[in-house]
Every structure is written in C-alpha cells, then in structure tokens.
Amino acid sequence: MGYYTKHELEIIEGNDNVTDYEHEIGEVNGYGDPFGEECKWYQHEKDMREYSQRHPKTLFKLSGVGEEAGDIWVEYYLNGKMQRIPAKIVFDDYDPEKLR
C-alpha cells in the first residue's frame, strides 16, 4: 500500500535547454515518468532539487493533488532550492441575503 499523488510540472520561466523533463526526471528518480497517472513518488523533493540544479536558470512549478481531501500543494524549484505552498481552503462568511 502507499500514498498516491497526481503530479504536474510546469516551466515558469527560463528554459536552460530543458527538452524532455519527463524522461530526464525519470532518470533522476530511477523508476520513470511520474507525471502520467497518480503515483507514489516519495522522494519528489530530493529528485526535483537535484533536477533543478541541472537546469539552474529554469524555474519549475510542481503541483500535487494527493488522495486525501485537501491535500493540494505547489512547490517551486530553482537551482536546487525549493518553496512549498499548501492550499488554503477558505469558506465565505455566512450571508443571510444569499439564502434561497
């Protein structure tokens, strides 16, 4: 058993000769492309830090949606550094005018 997450990768700025990141990251992680179906990519932070060091002028955005409700996040990678931003789920205040 394990925890599945759907991952999506974008290049935000720069290009630093990034040609086939699915294949290249598969080589880094040792088990293939983690961007098709949901998968168990437990060392994604380590792998993405290493990969971003190979392309130090490229800003990557990795998005993840886990199998548990509310497990939504984005991470930014630039030259081996990372910032993680978890989703904030916010509800509007009660408004009696909106009752129907």
N, C-alpha and C positions, 0 to 999 in steps of 0.2 A: 504494500500500500504506500501511498505517498500523496503529496500535495501538488495538484495541478494548477498551473498558471498559464494564461494566454499572454504571450509577449509580442510586442510590436516595436520595431526600431525605425527611427527617422533620422535623417541627417538635417540638422537645423541650420548650420552654416559651415562654410569651408567644404572642401572636398578632398584634399590631400591624397589624391589618387585612390580613393575608395571605389572599387569596381564591383565586387561581389561579396558584400558583407555577410550574407547568409553562409556562403561556403567558407569564408575566412574565419568567422566566429565558430563554425563547426570544427575547424582545425584546432582552434584555441581550446574549446571545451572537450574535444575528444570524442563526442558522440553525435555530432551532426547538427543540422539546421534546427534551431529552437523556435522558429517563427511561423511554422505552418499551423499545426494543431496545438492544443493545450499540451504542456509537457511539464516534467519535473526537472527544472534547471536550477538546482540548489546553489550552485556556485556562480550565479549570473553576475553578481557584483565583482567578484575576483576576475572572472573572464572578461567582463566589459572594461574594467580598469586596464587590464593587460592589452586588450584590443585597442582601446583609445590611445594608449601610449604608442602604438604602431602608426597611428594617424593623429599626431599631436595638434594639428591645426583644424581638426574637424570636431564640431560639437554634435554629439549624439544625444537623442532623446529615446530612452527605453520606457515603454508603457507596459504596465502589467495589470491584469484582472485575475484575481485568484478565485478559487472555487467557493470560498466563504463570502457571504453577503457583506458588502462594504470594503472588501479587500481590493482597493483600486489605488494605484500609485503611478508616479512618473519619476524617473531618475535621469539626470543629465550627466554626461561624461565628457570631459575634456582633458586630454593629455594625462590620463591616469587618475584624475580627481573626479569625485562624484558628489552630487547633491540629490538627496531623495526627498520627494514631496508626496506624502499620503493625501488621499482625497479627503475632503471635508464634506460631509453630508449635512445640509442645513435645511430646516423647515421654516417656512414663513410663519409669522405670528398669526394667531387666531384673529380673524376679522369677521364679526357678525354680519357685515354688509355682503359678504360673499356666500352666505347661506342660501341655498336654493330649495 
